């Protein structure tokens, strides 16, 4: 594959407007065995999300493409195909790094046309994946957003966020900041198999506590819930109990969706690790990428009393700073979907 002057003619929805990857060099290092970094110079840092009417944000920043977390179900896998890379192992090990992203972002935020809308970090690949330990893009991104008066959100599975807690706390004194941790698999063995490159569930529970100890709110995305693997009352009850004990201010519970080539990659893993449920998955997803309405209702009815049991604020995460658990909305407004 040629990286020099590689053009991207297809808009992947996660990095809209990116027309060209300015390749600089490929890096391999013993500290990151099995991972190859492709350093590029980006022309744009702010990405306007198309068809964002259903989202609480219209702009994102992604410093990386590909993710060493290697989650079998990651919806962003197909984006690697636009670089002539595979959605499977390549996505997990061939990481594109926009080394100048903070500099470009600062320039874009200085434009008179910028309206200081909320910017979401962690919507495509994790900003605190292992690569961040080497490249340290996030301090510059956070600083640029805070200095420009731009509110932002962070979603991560990476405990490396601890490093930046003082910076995030300082930013929260200037702008609205939302911090969320993704944690949907409480079983240690299943975690190692389905999310092999991520910090352990216990490590992420510790991260939730550290975020709260820093005086910040912490929402938890219990997503994706995997049918027949993590959707039992027992699993959800145990996981939500731990999340509440760690100090989370709210949760969102969402089921698995399988779009594009992610579906084939996930189903291949499922056939190897849990062949007994393959037939049920084929039935559940026979009509497309999303779970049928009856399953969604079942999961909602199962999770709602557990969320209430542990005093967690239900529903979609807030994109404003939270210093304490929010009061639950009226009963008729409760929703996990």
Phi, psi and omega per residue, in radians:
X1 nan 2.391 3.116
X2 -1.631 2.201 3.123
X3 -1.682 -0.490 -3.083
X4 -1.069 2.188 3.077
X5 0.977 0.531 3.133
X6 -1.088 2.316 3.108
X7 -1.808 2.547 3.068
X8 -2.054 1.860 -3.050
X9 -1.636 -0.164 -3.106
X10 -1.920 2.263 3.122
X11 -1.441 2.069 -3.035
X12 -1.522 0.000 3.099
X13 1.490 -0.434 3.126
X14 -1.674 -0.505 3.138
X15 -2.231 1.079 -3.046
X16 -1.124 2.464 3.085
X17 1.553 -0.146 -3.132
X18 -1.346 1.912 -3.042
X19 -1.723 -0.350 -3.013
X20 -2.689 2.475 3.058
X21 -1.810 2.066 -3.110
X22 -1.536 1.473 -3.064
X23 -1.094 2.387 3.091
X24 -1.962 -1.012 -3.135
X25 -2.860 2.835 3.035
X26 -1.855 2.376 -3.053
X27 -2.227 2.311 2.964
X28 -2.226 2.425 -3.077
X29 -2.478 2.511 -3.119
X30 -1.019 -0.491 -3.138
X31 -1.181 -0.334 -3.141
X32 -2.223 1.095 -3.074
X33 -1.034 2.313 3.113
X34 1.519 -0.086 -3.114
X35 -1.976 2.367 3.066
X36 -1.990 2.256 3.103
X37 -1.782 2.305 3.048
X38 -1.957 1.839 -3.090
X39 -1.436 2.270 -3.136
X40 -2.311 2.791 3.025
X41 -1.877 2.012 -3.098
X42 -1.497 2.663 3.069
X43 -1.615 -0.422 -3.109
X44 -2.379 2.498 3.104
X45 -1.944 -0.730 3.110
X46 -1.376 2.215 3.130
X47 -1.988 2.127 3.080
X48 -1.481 2.176 -3.063
X49 -1.394 2.140 3.091
X50 -1.274 2.607 3.087
X51 0.937 0.870 -3.044
X52 -1.630 0.300 -3.057
X53 -1.043 -0.525 -3.095
X54 -1.615 0.067 -3.092
X55 -1.936 2.669 3.119
X56 -1.482 0.236 3.103
X57 -2.628 2.716 3.120
X58 -2.071 -0.109 -3.091
X59 -2.283 2.541 3.090
X60 -2.337 2.816 2.949
X61 -2.304 2.254 3.112
X62 -2.240 1.972 -3.135
X63 -1.398 -0.292 -3.067
X64 -2.288 2.639 2.903
X65 -2.138 2.364 -2.934
X66 1.518 2.785 -3.068
X67 -2.713 2.179 -3.118
X68 -1.305 -0.058 3.025
X69 -1.072 -0.514 3.031
X70 1.042 0.531 3.100
X71 -1.090 2.225 -3.041
X72 -1.072 -0.464 -3.005
X73 -1.746 0.091 -2.965
X74 -1.007 2.177 -3.092
X75 -1.231 -0.300 -3.080
X76 -1.451 -0.088 -3.081
X77 -0.908 -0.759 -3.102
X78 -1.054 -0.363 -3.116
X79 -1.111 -0.426 3.131
X80 -1.232 -0.411 -3.119
X81 -1.157 -0.402 3.106
X82 -1.280 -0.171 3.085
X83 -1.851 0.254 -3.068
X84 1.067 0.553 3.046
X85 -1.994 2.781 -3.120
X86 -1.402 2.723 3.140
X87 -1.426 -0.157 -3.082
X88 -1.678 -1.879 -3.088
X89 -1.053 -0.631 3.110
X90 -1.043 -0.751 3.139
X91 -1.041 -0.632 -3.103
X92 -1.351 -0.437 -2.933
X93 -2.172 -0.303 3.135
X94 -1.838 1.670 -2.988
X95 -1.806 2.139 3.083
X96 -1.557 2.239 -3.061
X97 -2.067 2.105 3.099
X98 -1.550 1.537 -2.951
X99 -1.135 -0.411 -3.106
X100 -1.816 0.311 -2.999
X101 -1.061 -0.685 -3.112
X102 -1.171 -0.715 3.127
X103 -1.108 -0.798 3.125
X104 -1.135 -0.692 3.124
X105 -1.060 -0.792 3.125
X106 -1.012 -0.725 3.132
X107 -1.106 -0.737 -3.127
X108 -1.199 -0.629 -3.126
X109 -1.257 -0.286 3.104
X110 -1.447 -0.148 -3.126
X111 -1.115 2.443 3.141
X112 -1.090 -0.437 -3.106
X113 -1.389 -0.215 -3.089
X114 -1.255 2.175 -3.046
X115 -1.707 0.177 3.112
X116 1.013 0.792 3.033
X117 -1.350 2.762 -3.135
X118 -1.050 2.357 3.106
X119 -1.981 2.263 -3.111
X120 -1.742 2.298 3.093
X121 -1.983 2.230 3.129
X122 1.754 0.369 -3.123
X123 -1.527 -0.369 -3.097
X124 -1.927 -1.146 2.996
X125 -2.218 2.801 -2.968
X126 -1.227 2.172 3.136
X127 -1.232 -0.272 3.109
X128 -1.984 0.583 2.961
X129 -1.225 3.073 -3.007
X130 -0.995 -0.594 -3.114
X131 -0.997 -0.538 -3.127
X132 -1.092 -0.484 3.081
X133 -1.119 -0.478 3.115
X134 -1.580 -0.788 -2.951
X135 -1.675 -0.373 3.058
X136 0.849 0.965 3.107
X137 -1.398 -0.549 -2.987
X138 -1.133 -0.694 3.104
X139 -0.993 -0.708 3.110
X140 -1.185 -0.666 3.121
X141 -1.157 -0.830 -3.141
X142 -1.076 -0.783 3.139
X143 -1.075 -0.728 -3.137
X144 -1.111 -0.751 -3.132
X145 -1.152 -0.841 -3.107
X146 -1.119 -0.752 -3.107
X147 -1.133 -0.483 -3.126
X148 -1.575 -0.043 -3.114
X149 1.358 0.448 -3.087
X150 -1.732 2.110 3.080
X151 -1.199 2.682 -3.112
X152 -2.664 2.850 3.080
X153 -2.227 2.696 3.088
X154 -2.270 2.303 3.005
X155 -2.178 2.238 -3.059
X156 -2.687 2.759 2.892
X157 -1.888 -0.029 -2.969
X158 -1.611 2.157 3.120
X159 -1.247 -0.133 3.063
X160 -1.096 -0.281 3.065
X161 -0.997 -0.481 3.105
X162 -0.908 -0.668 -3.124
X163 -0.973 -0.634 -3.029
X164 -1.737 0.140 -3.117
X165 -0.997 -0.742 3.086
X166 -1.048 -0.693 -3.141
X167 -1.191 -0.714 3.132
X168 -1.168 -0.711 3.116
X169 -1.099 -0.732 3.078
X170 -1.098 -0.728 3.121
X171 -1.084 -0.651 -3.111
X172 -1.167 -0.277 3.061
X173 -1.411 -0.210 -3.110
X174 -1.903 -0.654 -3.053
X175 -2.425 2.880 3.043
X176 -1.207 2.295 -3.136
X177 -2.289 2.302 3.060
X178 -2.058 2.219 3.125
X179 -2.068 2.282 3.135
X180 -2.361 2.525 3.087
X181 -1.991 2.384 3.080
X182 -1.623 2.130 3.130
X183 -2.661 1.851 -3.078
X184 -2.197 -0.156 -3.097
X185 -2.104 1.928 -3.137
X186 -1.594 -0.391 -3.111
X187 -1.311 2.100 -3.052
X188 -1.054 -0.690 -3.113
X189 -1.224 -0.761 3.094
X190 -1.119 -0.688 3.104
X191 -0.979 -0.808 -3.118
X192 -1.082 -0.504 -3.075
X193 -1.522 -0.708 -3.016
X194 -1.660 -0.395 3.118
X195 -2.322 1.040 -2.907
X196 -1.117 -0.393 -3.098
X197 -1.747 0.101 -3.069
X198 -1.683 2.758 2.976
X199 -1.040 2.677 -3.098
X200 -1.129 2.806 3.047
X201 -0.961 -0.716 3.132
X202 -1.116 -0.673 3.123
X203 -1.131 -0.669 3.131
X204 -1.267 -0.573 3.017
X205 -1.092 -0.673 3.063
X206 -1.117 -0.633 3.101
X207 -1.130 -0.732 3.095
X208 -0.996 -0.801 3.136
X209 -1.107 -0.683 -3.135
X210 -1.151 -0.689 3.105
X211 -1.102 -0.758 3.122
X212 -1.166 -0.683 3.124
X213 -1.119 -0.439 3.104
X214 -1.396 -0.036 3.113
X215 1.560 0.226 -3.137
X216 -1.819 2.653 2.975
X217 -1.274 2.716 3.107
X218 -2.475 1.897 3.031
X219 -1.485 2.656 3.102
X220 -2.151 2.208 3.056
X221 -1.592 1.814 3.049
X222 -1.489 1.324 -3.004
X223 -2.734 2.401 0.014
X224 -1.573 2.471 2.956
X225 -1.329 2.254 -3.078
X226 -1.699 2.047 3.134
X227 -0.906 2.359 3.097
X228 1.203 -0.175 -3.120
X229 -1.924 -0.696 -3.122
X230 -2.336 0.278 -3.067
X231 -1.798 0.128 3.129
X232 -1.257 2.717 3.077
X233 -1.019 -0.701 -3.100
X234 -1.099 -0.794 -3.117
X235 -1.169 -0.813 -3.118
X236 -1.132 -0.707 3.138
X237 -1.072 -0.855 -3.122
X238 -1.111 -0.723 -3.104
X239 -1.187 -0.808 -3.134
X240 -1.142 -0.584 3.075
X241 -1.074 -0.781 3.136
X242 -1.183 -0.673 3.127
X243 -1.111 -0.735 3.112
X244 -1.145 -0.750 3.136
X245 -1.090 -0.567 3.125
X246 -1.256 -0.272 3.056
X247 1.844 0.224 -3.120
X248 -0.999 2.572 -3.124
X249 -1.647 -0.197 3.114
X250 -3.115 2.913 3.137
X251 -2.439 2.687 2.935
X252 -2.200 2.233 -3.135
X253 -1.921 2.098 -3.112
X254 -2.373 2.503 3.110
X255 -1.434 2.894 -3.114
X256 -1.191 2.384 2.888
X257 -2.134 2.628 -3.020
X258 -2.261 1.644 -3.117
X259 -1.748 2.551 3.001
X260 0.968 -2.452 -3.072
X261 -1.260 -0.231 3.038
X262 -1.013 -0.628 -3.115
X263 -1.004 -0.869 -3.124
X264 -1.113 -0.715 -3.141
X265 -1.120 -0.785 -3.137
X266 -1.164 -0.769 -3.100
X267 -1.150 -0.569 3.076
X268 -1.138 -0.732 3.078
X269 -1.115 -0.765 -3.104
X270 -1.077 -0.733 -3.132
X271 -1.097 -0.531 3.141
X272 -1.440 -0.743 -3.019
X273 -1.639 -0.545 -3.090
X274 -2.485 1.090 -3.075
X275 -1.062 -0.391 -3.079
X276 -1.183 -0.300 -3.106
X277 -1.919 0.032 -3.093
X278 -1.012 -0.774 -3.136
X279 -1.038 -0.710 3.135
X280 -1.156 -0.673 3.103
X281 -1.135 -0.721 3.105
X282 -1.054 -0.656 3.112
X283 -1.222 -0.776 -3.120
X284 -1.086 -0.684 -3.051
X285 -1.838 0.406 -3.066
X286 -1.179 -0.424 -3.087
X287 -1.766 0.012 3.130
X288 2.669 -2.805 -3.001
X289 -1.395 -0.323 -2.996
X290 -1.923 2.662 3.121
X291 -1.150 2.565 3.123
X292 -1.174 2.778 -3.049
X293 -1.077 -0.587 -3.123
X294 -1.193 -0.607 3.079
X295 -1.210 -0.739 3.125
X296 -1.023 -0.734 3.113
X297 -1.121 -0.740 3.114
X298 -1.028 -0.807 -3.126
X299 -1.140 -0.712 3.085
X300 -1.037 -0.856 -3.108
X301 -1.146 -0.518 3.128
X302 -1.340 -0.707 -3.033
X303 -1.443 -0.590 -3.025
X304 -0.960 -0.867 3.135
X305 -1.160 -0.496 3.111
X306 -1.257 -0.688 3.071
X307 -1.068 -0.761 3.112
X308 -1.164 -0.670 -3.128
X309 -0.974 -0.677 -3.070
X310 -1.748 0.190 3.020
X311 1.167 0.513 3.137
X312 -1.634 2.414 3.098
X313 -1.213 2.165 -3.090
X314 -1.494 2.976 3.000
X315 1.686 -3.062 -3.079
X316 -1.215 2.603 -3.063
X317 -1.111 2.586 3.057
X318 -1.369 2.561 3.062
X319 -1.883 0.489 2.984
X320 -2.136 2.717 -3.123
X321 -1.037 2.459 3.137
X322 -2.258 2.207 -3.136
X323 -1.818 -0.202 -3.126
X324 -2.683 2.802 3.118
X325 -0.966 2.334 3.138
X326 -1.362 2.614 3.095
X327 -1.236 2.430 3.119
X328 -1.072 2.521 3.073
X329 -1.265 2.986 3.102
X330 -0.985 2.678 -3.019
X331 -0.960 -0.655 -3.078
X332 -1.230 -0.196 -3.123
X333 -1.746 -0.059 -3.117
X334 -1.065 2.256 3.102
X335 -2.701 2.495 3.060
X336 -1.990 0.050 -3.053
X337 -2.306 nan nan
